[in-house]
Amino acid sequence: MPDLDARLPSSLQAISETRRLGADVPSLVVRPESAPLGGGDRIPFLLWMHGRTATKELDPGRYLRLARAGIGACAIDLPGHGERGTPEDQEPERILDHIEQAIDEIDEILRSLGGLGFDLDRAAIGGMSMGGMVAIARLCRPHRFRAAVLEATSGDWSAQHQRQFFDHEATARLDPMTHLDRWREIPVLAVHSKADAWVRFDGQARFLEALRDRADRPESVELLAFETTGAPHEHLGFGRCTNEAKSRETDFLVRHLGPAASLDG
């Protein structure tokens, strides 16, 4: 087990633990500080996935905000990252391999969380950058998720083809934009900087508009877009806009994971 003291604030250590979930996936599991949102014994939660070269311990403030709102979290180390990473795995050419493996791991992770008291009927999925791509692609398969939070990511991978590591046979097989017929409508909140230098805003904007065009409730697809944030490359976090972004995300999850929210989104 890793030394959490080295990476997590004490307030998060008190309500979290590391586990191997599913097919031995390193995971950070966080429980609410008090009673779960909506009462009852089972915990609504967010399954969260980090970006390329990062780890599950990144952004502890996210997990603390959710815990204080009565929502649990499970953050996983993506394939090739964190506890299961090697220097070779950090090469950008591996990104599609890692995305596809992560998609295939999610169902077993969820089964493990169900056995730990988490409510699989009040679950959200989300991620940042590469992790967000995993989330979007997973939502193009049958699922039970009630909502999605997507940061600095894209569902239109053709916008990434100028980057060598998206020139891959798996792109055609997995690109969400080409599989919209498999999408089940759920509430979505996307947060993005329009000046993002690494994941182009226009690709995500096209994807979100395609979701709205197909939706019975177009307003269920929300976008919080900043002109600039001051973050490195306008991609690694949201700089001076961080509090606004995180508060909006927490409010969104409280609305959609509470007991009054409909199961079909």
Rosetta blueprint (number, residue, H / E / L):
1 M L
2 P L
3 D L
4 L H
5 D H
6 A H
7 R L
8 L L
9 P L
10 S H
11 S H
12 L H
13 Q H
14 A L
15 I L
16 S E
17 E E
18 T E
19 R E
20 R E
21 L E
22 G L
23 A L
24 D L
25 V E
26 P E
27 S E
28 L E
29 V E
30 V E
31 R L
32 P L
33 E L
34 S L
35 A L
36 P L
37 L L
38 G L
39 G L
40 G L
41 D L
42 R L
43 I E
44 P E
45 F E
46 L E
47 L E
48 W E
49 M E
50 H L
51 G L
52 R L
53 T L
54 A L
55 T L
56 K L
57 E L
58 L L
59 D L
60 P H
61 G H
62 R H
63 Y H
64 L H
65 R H
66 L H
67 A H
68 R H
69 A L
70 G L
71 I L
72 G E
73 A E
74 C E
75 A E
76 I E
77 D L
78 L L
79 P L
80 G L
81 H L
82 G H
83 E H
84 R H
85 G L
86 T L
87 P H
88 E H
89 D H
90 Q H
91 E L
92 P H
93 E H
94 R H
95 I H
96 L H
97 D H
98 H H
99 I H
100 E H
101 Q H
102 A H
103 I H
104 D H
105 E H
106 I H
107 D H
108 E H
109 I H
110 L H
111 R H
112 S H
113 L H
114 G H
115 G L
116 L L
117 G L
118 F E
119 D E
120 L E
121 D E
122 R E
123 A E
124 A E
125 I E
126 G E
127 G E
128 M E
129 S L
130 M H
131 G H
132 G H
133 M H
134 V H
135 A H
136 I H
137 A H
138 R H
139 L L
140 C L
141 R L
142 P L
143 H L
144 R L
145 F L
146 R L
147 A E
148 A E
149 V E
150 L E
151 E E
152 A L
153 T L
154 S L
155 G L
156 D L
157 W H
158 S H
159 A H
160 Q H
161 H L
162 Q L
163 R L
164 Q H
165 F H
166 F H
167 D L
168 H L
169 E H
170 A H
171 T H
172 A H
173 R H
174 L H
175 D L
176 P H
177 M H
178 T H
179 H L
180 L H
181 D H
182 R H
183 W L
184 R L
185 E L
186 I L
187 P L
188 V E
189 L E
190 A E
191 V E
192 H E
193 S E
194 K L
195 A L
196 D L
197 A L
198 W L
199 V L
200 R L
201 F H
202 D H
203 G H
204 Q H
205 A H
206 R H
207 F H
208 L H
209 E H
210 A H
211 L H
212 R H
213 D H
214 R H
215 A L
216 D L
217 R L
218 P H
219 E H
220 S H
221 V E
222 E E
223 L E
224 L E
225 A E
226 F E
227 E L
228 T L
229 T L
230 G L
231 A L
232 P H
233 H H
234 E H
235 H L
236 L L
237 G L
238 F L
239 G H
240 R H
241 C H
242 T H
243 N H
244 E H
245 A H
246 K H
247 S H
248 R H
249 E H
250 T H
251 D H
252 F H
253 L H
254 V H
255 R H
256 H H
257 L H
258 G L
259 P L
260 A L
261 A L
262 S L
263 L L
264 D L
265 G L
